[in-house]
Amino acid sequence: MSAADRGQLTGPRLYLGTQPAEADLYQAGAGQVAAASVADRRKEGGNEDSGGIIPLPDGRLVLMVADGVGGQPGGQAASNLAVTVLRKALQRATADNGLRSAILDGIEAANRAVLELGTGAATTLALAEVGPGYVRSYHVGDSVVLMCGQRG
C-alpha cells in the first residue's frame, strides 16, 4: 500500500476504521506528514484503532492514535469517540489558553465520554504535539509515541 499524496493539509483528518486500509501523505506547516491505518486481517470484526492529524492555525500539528481495547465490547466506538472528542477540544485551543491545556482537557473529556457509553468500552491514547524544533508526547494506557530522525 502506498500513501496517496493529498497535498496541503487544510483541516483535521480523522481515521475512524471505516476502511480496511488508508494511507495519506500531506504537506503541513511542520513538514511532510504520512499516516496509515490498516486493519488486522487475521482478526474478525472491524479496525478498533482510530487516529487523526490535526493542523493548528499557527503551523503546529497534533498527531493521535487511539487503540480500542480488543476483546472488550465497543473498542472501535471508544477509539472513534476519543479522537473525535479530542479534535473538538483542539479546535478550541487558542494562544491564550495554550495547547497543552487543551490537550489535557481533551484527554479528560474523551475519558468521560467513553465512560458515559456505559458498555465497558475502553481505549488507549497516544498523542504527539509537533512544533518548531520540538515534539511533546502524551499517552494514556500502553500506547506510546516513538520518534525517529530522517535516517530512520
PAKEZA-644234 format. One record per residue (C-alpha): residue number from 1; residue in three letters; x, y, z. Coordinates in pm, 1 decimal. Layout:
<pts>
@seq NUM; type ALA; u X; v Y; w Z
...
</pts>
This chain:
<pts>
@seq 1; type MET; u 0.0; v 0.0; w 0.0
@seq 2; type SER; u 139.4; v 338.8; w -91.3
@seq 3; type ALA; u 28.7; v 668.8; w 56.3
@seq 4; type ALA; u -188.4; v 892.3; w -159.0
@seq 5; type ASP; u -37.5; v 1240.4; w -188.0
@seq 6; type ARG; u -318.3; v 1464.6; w -69.2
@seq 7; type GLY; u -130.2; v 1794.1; w -99.8
@seq 8; type GLN; u -163.2; v 2064.0; w 165.3
@seq 9; type LEU; u -331.6; v 1963.9; w 490.4
@seq 10; type THR; u -600.8; v 2227.4; w 530.6
@seq 11; type GLY; u -809.5; v 2079.2; w 810.7
@seq 12; type PRO; u -833.0; v 1788.3; w 1054.2
@seq 13; type ARG; u -807.8; v 1437.1; w 908.8
@seq 14; type LEU; u -951.4; v 1154.8; w 1116.4
@seq 15; type TYR; u -903.6; v 782.2; w 1058.1
@seq 16; type LEU; u -1202.3; v 605.3; w 1214.1
@seq 17; type GLY; u -1152.0; v 249.0; w 1093.3
@seq 18; type THR; u -1425.4; v 269.8; w 831.5
@seq 19; type GLN; u -1189.5; v 147.4; w 557.9
@seq 20; type PRO; u -977.5; v -171.0; w 577.1
@seq 21; type ALA; u -671.0; v 35.2; w 480.3
@seq 22; type GLU; u -598.3; v 406.4; w 439.8
@seq 23; type ALA; u -269.1; v 585.1; w 376.4
@seq 24; type ASP; u -213.7; v 954.7; w 315.3
@seq 25; type LEU; u 74.6; v 1193.8; w 267.0
@seq 26; type TYR; u 22.2; v 1563.2; w 341.9
@seq 27; type GLN; u 223.0; v 1883.4; w 339.1
@seq 28; type ALA; u 177.6; v 2074.9; w 663.5
@seq 29; type GLY; u 334.4; v 2367.6; w 845.2
@seq 30; type ALA; u 572.0; v 2131.8; w 1025.2
@seq 31; type GLY; u 677.3; v 1947.9; w 704.2
@seq 32; type GLN; u 550.1; v 1626.1; w 549.9
@seq 33; type VAL; u 310.5; v 1408.3; w 743.6
@seq 34; type ALA; u 234.8; v 1048.7; w 649.8
@seq 35; type ALA; u -38.0; v 846.7; w 816.1
@seq 36; type ALA; u -169.9; v 496.3; w 763.3
@seq 37; type SER; u -441.1; v 284.9; w 919.9
@seq 38; type VAL; u -460.1; v -85.3; w 837.3
@seq 39; type ALA; u -698.6; v -336.4; w 993.7
@seq 40; type ASP; u -553.5; v -665.2; w 1113.1
@seq 41; type ARG; u -683.6; v -911.0; w 854.4
@seq 42; type ARG; u -629.4; v -1200.9; w 1094.4
@seq 43; type LYS; u -895.6; v -1067.8; w 1332.0
@seq 44; type GLU; u -1268.1; v -1083.1; w 1284.8
@seq 45; type GLY; u -1456.5; v -756.1; w 1301.6
@seq 46; type GLY; u -1350.4; v -404.6; w 1216.6
@seq 47; type ASN; u -1045.8; v -199.2; w 1292.0
@seq 48; type GLU; u -1054.9; v -98.7; w 1658.8
@seq 49; type ASP; u -791.8; v 170.8; w 1604.7
@seq 50; type SER; u -858.7; v 535.1; w 1524.3
@seq 51; type GLY; u -627.7; v 825.7; w 1460.3
@seq 52; type GLY; u -602.5; v 1180.6; w 1349.6
@seq 53; type ILE; u -386.6; v 1459.1; w 1215.4
@seq 54; type ILE; u -494.7; v 1797.4; w 1348.4
@seq 55; type PRO; u -326.1; v 2105.1; w 1198.8
@seq 56; type LEU; u -336.6; v 2420.8; w 1408.9
@seq 57; type PRO; u -352.5; v 2776.3; w 1271.8
@seq 58; type ASP; u -0.2; v 2856.5; w 1396.5
@seq 59; type GLY; u 157.8; v 2569.7; w 1196.3
@seq 60; type ARG; u 183.6; v 2316.0; w 1479.8
@seq 61; type LEU; u 29.4; v 1969.7; w 1446.7
@seq 62; type VAL; u -123.1; v 1718.8; w 1681.2
@seq 63; type LEU; u -97.0; v 1353.5; w 1577.1
@seq 64; type MET; u -301.7; v 1098.6; w 1768.3
@seq 65; type VAL; u -378.4; v 728.6; w 1780.0
@seq 66; type ALA; u -643.3; v 557.7; w 1991.8
@seq 67; type ASP; u -626.4; v 178.4; w 2018.7
@seq 68; type GLY; u -964.3; v 34.7; w 2115.5
@seq 69; type VAL; u -914.4; v -240.5; w 2370.4
@seq 70; type GLY; u -963.8; v -570.3; w 2190.3
@seq 71; type GLY; u -1192.3; v -826.3; w 2341.2
@seq 72; type GLN; u -1390.8; v -553.5; w 2515.5
@seq 73; type PRO; u -1730.5; v -451.3; w 2385.5
@seq 74; type GLY; u -1717.8; v -134.3; w 2180.5
@seq 75; type GLY; u -1342.5; v -97.3; w 2127.1
@seq 76; type GLN; u -1395.4; v 73.6; w 1792.3
@seq 77; type ALA; u -1665.0; v 302.6; w 1933.9
@seq 78; type ALA; u -1433.7; v 400.1; w 2221.8
@seq 79; type SER; u -1137.9; v 481.3; w 1997.1
@seq 80; type ASN; u -1356.0; v 674.6; w 1748.8
@seq 81; type LEU; u -1513.7; v 873.2; w 2030.9
@seq 82; type ALA; u -1176.2; v 952.9; w 2188.5
@seq 83; type VAL; u -1025.0; v 1102.6; w 1870.9
@seq 84; type THR; u -1347.4; v 1287.9; w 1786.0
@seq 85; type VAL; u -1372.3; v 1445.7; w 2132.5
@seq 86; type LEU; u -1002.4; v 1537.5; w 2122.6
@seq 87; type ARG; u -1040.6; v 1700.4; w 1780.4
@seq 88; type LYS; u -1320.0; v 1918.7; w 1917.0
@seq 89; type ALA; u -1110.8; v 2014.7; w 2222.2
@seq 90; type LEU; u -815.0; v 2107.7; w 1999.8
@seq 91; type GLN; u -1033.1; v 2327.0; w 1780.0
@seq 92; type ARG; u -1098.1; v 2537.8; w 2090.8
@seq 93; type ALA; u -724.5; v 2576.6; w 2161.7
@seq 94; type THR; u -600.4; v 2934.0; w 2134.9
@seq 95; type ALA; u -276.5; v 3108.8; w 2215.8
@seq 96; type ASP; u -446.6; v 3236.5; w 2532.3
@seq 97; type ASN; u -542.0; v 2902.5; w 2687.8
@seq 98; type GLY; u -247.4; v 2704.6; w 2549.5
@seq 99; type LEU; u -226.8; v 2385.5; w 2350.8
@seq 100; type ARG; u -103.9; v 2174.5; w 2642.8
@seq 101; type SER; u -411.4; v 2267.6; w 2847.1
@seq 102; type ALA; u -640.3; v 2194.5; w 2552.3
@seq 103; type ILE; u -480.2; v 1851.0; w 2503.1
@seq 104; type LEU; u -506.0; v 1759.3; w 2871.8
@seq 105; type ASP; u -865.3; v 1887.0; w 2890.9
@seq 106; type GLY; u -942.0; v 1690.3; w 2572.3
@seq 107; type ILE; u -798.9; v 1370.4; w 2719.3
@seq 108; type GLU; u -1016.5; v 1412.0; w 3028.7
@seq 109; type ALA; u -1325.1; v 1488.0; w 2814.8
@seq 110; type ALA; u -1255.4; v 1181.4; w 2597.7
@seq 111; type ASN; u -1225.8; v 964.3; w 2907.9
@seq 112; type ARG; u -1558.9; v 1091.9; w 3042.1
@seq 113; type ALA; u -1726.4; v 1035.7; w 2703.0
@seq 114; type VAL; u -1600.9; v 675.5; w 2680.9
@seq 115; type LEU; u -1710.8; v 602.9; w 3038.0
@seq 116; type GLU; u -2053.2; v 750.3; w 2962.3
@seq 117; type LEU; u -2100.4; v 489.8; w 2688.5
@seq 118; type GLY; u -2169.1; v 254.4; w 2977.3
@seq 119; type THR; u -2067.2; v -53.4; w 2778.9
@seq 120; type GLY; u -1731.3; v -134.9; w 2935.2
@seq 121; type ALA; u -1559.8; v 0.1; w 2622.0
@seq 122; type ALA; u -1203.0; v 120.5; w 2658.3
@seq 123; type THR; u -920.7; v 265.2; w 2451.9
@seq 124; type THR; u -560.7; v 367.8; w 2487.9
@seq 125; type LEU; u -448.6; v 703.6; w 2355.5
@seq 126; type ALA; u -117.4; v 842.3; w 2232.9
@seq 127; type LEU; u -63.4; v 1196.4; w 2103.5
@seq 128; type ALA; u 229.6; v 1397.1; w 1972.1
@seq 129; type GLU; u 231.0; v 1774.9; w 1966.0
@seq 130; type VAL; u 470.0; v 1879.5; w 1686.4
@seq 131; type GLY; u 601.4; v 2233.9; w 1680.5
@seq 132; type PRO; u 906.9; v 2418.4; w 1552.1
@seq 133; type GLY; u 1204.3; v 2226.0; w 1688.5
@seq 134; type TYR; u 1015.4; v 2006.4; w 1936.4
@seq 135; type VAL; u 784.4; v 1709.1; w 1983.0
@seq 136; type ARG; u 591.0; v 1665.7; w 2308.9
@seq 137; type SER; u 419.1; v 1332.4; w 2369.9
@seq 138; type TYR; u 118.4; v 1238.6; w 2580.2
@seq 139; type HIS; u -18.1; v 890.2; w 2640.1
@seq 140; type VAL; u -286.2; v 701.8; w 2829.2
@seq 141; type GLY; u -257.8; v 326.2; w 2861.3
@seq 142; type ASP; u 9.0; v 116.8; w 2695.7
@seq 143; type SER; u 25.6; v 301.6; w 2363.7
@seq 144; type VAL; u 338.1; v 510.9; w 2317.2
@seq 145; type VAL; u 481.1; v 772.2; w 2081.9
@seq 146; type LEU; u 811.7; v 682.2; w 1918.0
@seq 147; type MET; u 1013.2; v 937.7; w 1726.6
@seq 148; type CYS; u 1293.7; v 873.7; w 1482.1
@seq 149; type GLY; u 1503.9; v 1109.1; w 1274.2
@seq 150; type GLN; u 1529.4; v 1137.3; w 899.4
@seq 151; type ARG; u 1772.3; v 847.2; w 890.7
@seq 152; type GLY; u 1524.3; v 605.4; w 1046.8
</pts>
